[in-house]
């Protein structure tokens, strides 16, 4: 195995070990000794790839960003519309079912190095722009996306009042473009007659 391949293999082993430690023991237990034990690598080998703990946390966040940006969506929308939104909600749903979730990298960064969250903010900003560009109702699309994030984070922090089955139904509802489109259309139809009646009332008052 050549050196670049060996180096990448070591990096991936460290990342996976760090994710397992964070998910199982919490970010406070993420040390070079723990990573070495979990990965089966030497401590020196780990530190050769990641000289500081901040480097490990940054790699975890970058790993998460690549997952949300590059992986194929878990499920396409029925209508084919708003693919960026459906793709993001599908990722959030997938992660919510993973016991050693990559989302725990956010927790580690928040506890240890809050400034690293700039990476996540930049990615969220890009995804928000993609979602808005594809949506007929940008605010509704963003609300659906943020609701999906809320479902994930509440489950991740152990604060969710929902069972796994209930959370799954809510994620499915958030991903169903047809239902949200029909709701928006119904709202528009109800607003137009009221506006017409109001206009007619003003005209009759003038006569």
C-alpha positions as a LaTeX table, in Angstrom:
\begin{tabular}{lrrr}
\hline
Residue & $x$ (\AA) & $y$ (\AA) & $z$ (\AA) \\
\hline
Unk1 & 0.00 & 0.00 & 0.00 \\
Unk2 & 1.43 & 3.40 & $-0.98$ \\
Unk3 & 1.83 & 6.19 & 1.55 \\
Unk4 & $-1.20$ & 8.31 & 0.44 \\
Unk5 & $-3.47$ & 5.26 & 0.66 \\
Unk6 & $-2.07$ & 4.30 & 4.06 \\
Unk7 & $-2.49$ & 7.87 & 5.29 \\
Unk8 & $-6.13$ & 8.04 & 4.15 \\
Unk9 & $-6.85$ & 4.65 & 5.71 \\
Unk10 & $-5.42$ & 5.88 & 9.01 \\
Unk11 & $-7.44$ & 9.11 & 8.84 \\
Unk12 & $-10.67$ & 7.20 & 8.25 \\
Unk13 & $-9.88$ & 4.80 & 11.10 \\
Unk14 & $-9.34$ & 7.75 & 13.44 \\
Unk15 & $-12.57$ & 9.45 & 12.34 \\
Unk16 & $-14.65$ & 6.32 & 12.81 \\
Unk17 & $-13.05$ & 5.65 & 16.20 \\
Unk18 & $-13.70$ & 9.23 & 17.31 \\
Unk19 & $-17.36$ & 9.03 & 16.24 \\
Unk20 & $-17.81$ & 5.79 & 18.17 \\
Unk21 & $-16.24$ & 7.28 & 21.31 \\
Unk22 & $-18.36$ & 10.43 & 21.16 \\
Unk23 & $-21.59$ & 8.50 & 20.60 \\
Unk24 & $-20.88$ & 5.94 & 23.30 \\
Unk25 & $-19.01$ & 7.91 & 25.97 \\
Unk26 & $-19.58$ & 11.58 & 25.15 \\
Unk27 & $-17.23$ & 14.23 & 23.73 \\
Unk28 & $-15.45$ & 14.67 & 27.06 \\
Unk29 & $-13.95$ & 11.19 & 26.66 \\
Unk30 & $-12.43$ & 11.92 & 23.28 \\
Unk31 & $-8.68$ & 11.70 & 23.91 \\
Unk32 & $-5.76$ & 10.51 & 21.82 \\
Unk33 & $-5.36$ & 7.51 & 24.12 \\
Unk34 & $-9.03$ & 6.60 & 23.67 \\
Unk35 & $-8.81$ & 7.01 & 19.88 \\
Unk36 & $-5.72$ & 4.81 & 19.77 \\
Unk37 & $-7.44$ & 2.06 & 21.79 \\
Unk38 & $-10.63$ & 2.26 & 19.74 \\
Unk39 & $-8.90$ & 2.28 & 16.35 \\
Unk40 & $-6.11$ & $-0.17$ & 17.14 \\
Unk41 & $-3.54$ & 2.41 & 16.02 \\
Unk42 & $-0.61$ & 3.71 & 17.99 \\
Unk43 & $-1.01$ & 7.06 & 19.71 \\
Unk44 & 1.92 & 8.33 & 17.66 \\
Unk45 & 0.21 & 7.21 & 14.46 \\
Unk46 & $-2.97$ & 9.05 & 15.43 \\
Unk47 & $-1.09$ & 12.24 & 16.30 \\
Unk48 & 0.90 & 12.07 & 13.07 \\
Unk49 & $-2.36$ & 12.53 & 11.16 \\
Unk50 & $-4.04$ & 14.84 & 13.70 \\
Unk51 & $-1.51$ & 16.81 & 15.78 \\
Unk52 & $-4.19$ & 18.35 & 18.02 \\
Unk53 & $-7.65$ & 17.49 & 19.25 \\
Unk54 & $-9.00$ & 20.48 & 17.34 \\
Unk55 & $-7.73$ & 18.81 & 14.15 \\
Unk56 & $-9.75$ & 15.70 & 15.03 \\
Unk57 & $-12.91$ & 17.74 & 15.66 \\
Unk58 & $-12.46$ & 19.65 & 12.41 \\
Unk59 & $-12.10$ & 16.36 & 10.54 \\
Unk60 & $-15.35$ & 15.11 & 12.13 \\
Unk61 & $-17.23$ & 18.20 & 11.01 \\
Unk62 & $-15.79$ & 17.95 & 7.50 \\
Unk63 & $-16.83$ & 14.29 & 7.46 \\
Unk64 & $-20.37$ & 15.33 & 8.37 \\
Unk65 & $-20.42$ & 18.07 & 5.72 \\
Unk66 & $-19.32$ & 15.64 & 3.01 \\
Unk67 & $-22.04$ & 13.21 & 4.09 \\
Unk68 & $-24.79$ & 15.80 & 3.77 \\
Unk69 & $-23.40$ & 17.31 & 0.56 \\
Unk70 & $-22.19$ & 14.30 & $-1.43$ \\
Unk71 & $-24.17$ & 11.17 & $-0.49$ \\
Unk72 & $-27.14$ & 10.23 & $-2.73$ \\
Unk73 & $-30.50$ & 11.07 & $-1.17$ \\
Unk74 & $-32.19$ & 8.33 & 0.85 \\
Unk75 & $-35.48$ & 8.92 & $-0.93$ \\
Unk76 & $-36.48$ & 11.20 & $-3.76$ \\
Unk77 & $-39.61$ & 13.32 & $-3.51$ \\
Unk78 & $-42.74$ & 11.93 & $-5.15$ \\
Unk79 & $-43.21$ & 14.95 & $-7.38$ \\
Unk80 & $-39.52$ & 15.48 & $-8.15$ \\
Unk81 & $-39.84$ & 19.05 & $-6.88$ \\
Unk82 & $-37.71$ & 20.73 & $-4.25$ \\
Unk83 & $-35.06$ & 18.00 & $-4.44$ \\
Unk84 & $-32.58$ & 19.90 & $-2.26$ \\
Unk85 & $-35.14$ & 20.12 & 0.54 \\
Unk86 & $-36.21$ & 16.48 & 0.30 \\
Unk87 & $-32.58$ & 15.37 & 0.12 \\
Unk88 & $-31.64$ & 17.27 & 3.27 \\
Unk89 & $-34.64$ & 15.99 & 5.24 \\
Unk90 & $-33.86$ & 12.45 & 4.07 \\
Unk91 & $-30.29$ & 12.81 & 5.43 \\
Unk92 & $-31.58$ & 14.10 & 8.78 \\
Unk93 & $-33.96$ & 11.15 & 8.96 \\
Unk94 & $-31.17$ & 8.66 & 8.20 \\
Unk95 & $-28.88$ & 10.13 & 10.83 \\
Unk96 & $-31.64$ & 10.04 & 13.46 \\
Unk97 & $-31.66$ & 6.23 & 13.14 \\
Unk98 & $-27.89$ & 5.78 & 13.46 \\
Unk99 & $-26.62$ & 4.72 & 16.91 \\
Unk100 & $-23.14$ & 6.12 & 16.24 \\
Unk101 & $-24.33$ & 9.16 & 14.39 \\
Unk102 & $-22.04$ & 11.54 & 12.56 \\
Unk103 & $-24.24$ & 14.28 & 13.98 \\
Unk104 & $-22.51$ & 13.76 & 17.34 \\
Unk105 & $-19.54$ & 15.53 & 15.78 \\
Unk106 & $-21.55$ & 18.73 & 16.21 \\
Unk107 & $-21.85$ & 18.07 & 19.93 \\
Unk108 & $-18.12$ & 17.51 & 20.25 \\
Unk109 & $-17.30$ & 20.71 & 18.41 \\
Unk110 & $-19.84$ & 22.72 & 20.41 \\
Unk111 & $-18.39$ & 21.52 & 23.71 \\
Unk112 & $-14.73$ & 21.70 & 22.83 \\
Unk113 & $-14.27$ & 24.27 & 20.07 \\
Unk114 & $-17.33$ & 26.45 & 19.36 \\
Unk115 & $-15.52$ & 28.42 & 16.66 \\
Unk116 & $-15.37$ & 25.28 & 14.51 \\
Unk117 & $-19.14$ & 25.53 & 14.10 \\
Unk118 & $-18.43$ & 28.17 & 11.46 \\
Unk119 & $-17.90$ & 25.21 & 9.11 \\
Unk120 & $-21.43$ & 23.97 & 9.79 \\
Unk121 & $-22.90$ & 27.46 & 9.49 \\
Unk122 & $-21.30$ & 27.93 & 6.08 \\
Unk123 & $-22.67$ & 24.59 & 4.89 \\
Unk124 & $-26.12$ & 25.38 & 6.28 \\
Unk125 & $-26.09$ & 28.72 & 4.49 \\
Unk126 & $-25.28$ & 27.02 & 1.17 \\
Unk127 & $-28.02$ & 24.44 & 1.69 \\
Unk128 & $-30.52$ & 27.16 & 2.62 \\
Unk129 & $-29.79$ & 28.98 & $-0.64$ \\
Unk130 & $-30.24$ & 25.76 & $-2.64$ \\
Unk131 & $-33.54$ & 25.06 & $-0.90$ \\
Unk132 & $-34.84$ & 28.61 & $-1.43$ \\
Unk133 & $-33.82$ & 28.60 & $-5.10$ \\
Unk134 & $-35.90$ & 25.47 & $-5.81$ \\
Unk135 & $-38.94$ & 26.26 & $-3.65$ \\
Unk136 & $-42.20$ & 27.88 & $-4.73$ \\
Unk137 & $-42.68$ & 28.94 & $-1.11$ \\
Unk138 & $-39.19$ & 29.55 & 0.27 \\
Unk139 & $-40.29$ & 30.21 & 3.85 \\
Unk140 & $-42.38$ & 27.04 & 4.02 \\
Unk141 & $-39.47$ & 25.01 & 2.60 \\
Unk142 & $-37.07$ & 26.44 & 5.19 \\
Unk143 & $-39.55$ & 25.71 & 7.98 \\
Unk144 & $-39.79$ & 22.08 & 6.85 \\
Unk145 & $-36.00$ & 21.81 & 6.77 \\
Unk146 & $-35.59$ & 23.32 & 10.23 \\
Unk147 & $-38.34$ & 21.06 & 11.60 \\
Unk148 & $-36.31$ & 18.08 & 10.38 \\
Unk149 & $-33.24$ & 19.43 & 12.14 \\
Unk150 & $-35.29$ & 19.87 & 15.31 \\
Unk151 & $-36.48$ & 16.26 & 15.16 \\
Unk152 & $-32.89$ & 15.05 & 14.84 \\
Unk153 & $-31.38$ & 17.27 & 17.52 \\
Unk154 & $-34.11$ & 16.58 & 20.08 \\
Unk155 & $-33.60$ & 12.84 & 19.58 \\
Unk156 & $-29.82$ & 13.20 & 19.72 \\
Unk157 & $-29.94$ & 15.10 & 23.02 \\
Unk158 & $-32.48$ & 12.69 & 24.53 \\
Unk159 & $-35.19$ & 15.37 & 24.71 \\
Unk160 & $-37.60$ & 14.04 & 22.10 \\
Unk161 & $-41.15$ & 13.29 & 23.32 \\
Unk162 & $-41.68$ & 11.01 & 20.30 \\
Unk163 & $-41.15$ & 7.31 & 19.83 \\
Unk164 & $-39.01$ & 6.20 & 16.91 \\
Unk165 & $-42.18$ & 5.28 & 14.98 \\
Unk166 & $-43.71$ & 8.70 & 15.64 \\
Unk167 & $-40.53$ & 10.45 & 14.59 \\
Unk168 & $-40.45$ & 8.38 & 11.41 \\
Unk169 & $-44.03$ & 9.43 & 10.55 \\
Unk170 & $-43.15$ & 13.09 & 11.09 \\
Unk171 & $-40.08$ & 12.81 & 8.86 \\
Unk172 & $-42.20$ & 11.15 & 6.16 \\
Unk173 & $-44.71$ & 13.99 & 6.39 \\
Unk174 & $-41.95$ & 16.59 & 6.09 \\
Unk175 & $-40.64$ & 14.84 & 2.96 \\
Unk176 & $-44.03$ & 14.56 & 1.24 \\
Unk177 & $-44.02$ & 17.48 & $-1.22$ \\
Unk178 & $-47.49$ & 16.68 & $-2.54$ \\
Unk179 & $-49.19$ & 17.19 & 0.81 \\
Unk180 & $-47.40$ & 20.47 & 1.46 \\
Unk181 & $-48.16$ & 21.70 & $-2.07$ \\
Unk182 & $-51.85$ & 20.87 & $-1.70$ \\
Unk183 & $-51.95$ & 22.72 & 1.64 \\
Unk184 & $-50.35$ & 25.80 & 0.09 \\
Unk185 & $-52.73$ & 25.73 & $-2.86$ \\
Unk186 & $-55.74$ & 25.40 & $-0.55$ \\
Unk187 & $-54.53$ & 28.40 & 1.43 \\
Unk188 & $-54.16$ & 30.47 & $-1.72$ \\
Unk189 & $-57.66$ & 29.54 & $-2.88$ \\
Unk190 & $-59.12$ & 30.59 & 0.48 \\
Unk191 & $-57.29$ & 33.93 & 0.44 \\
Unk192 & $-58.36$ & 34.99 & $-3.07$ \\
Unk193 & $-62.15$ & 34.89 & $-2.44$ \\
Unk194 & $-61.73$ & 36.93 & 0.76 \\
Unk195 & $-59.67$ & 39.49 & $-1.12$ \\
Unk196 & $-62.31$ & 39.62 & $-3.86$ \\
Unk197 & $-65.12$ & 40.10 & $-1.32$ \\
Unk198 & $-63.19$ & 42.86 & 0.39 \\
Unk199 & $-62.63$ & 44.62 & $-2.91$ \\
Unk200 & $-66.28$ & 44.25 & $-3.85$ \\
Unk201 & $-67.31$ & 45.68 & $-0.48$ \\
Unk202 & $-65.14$ & 48.75 & $-0.97$ \\
Unk203 & $-66.61$ & 49.32 & $-4.43$ \\
Unk204 & $-70.21$ & 48.99 & $-3.21$ \\
Unk205 & $-69.51$ & 51.46 & $-0.39$ \\
Unk206 & $-68.39$ & 54.07 & $-2.88$ \\
Unk207 & $-71.54$ & 53.84 & $-5.00$ \\
\hline
\end{tabular}
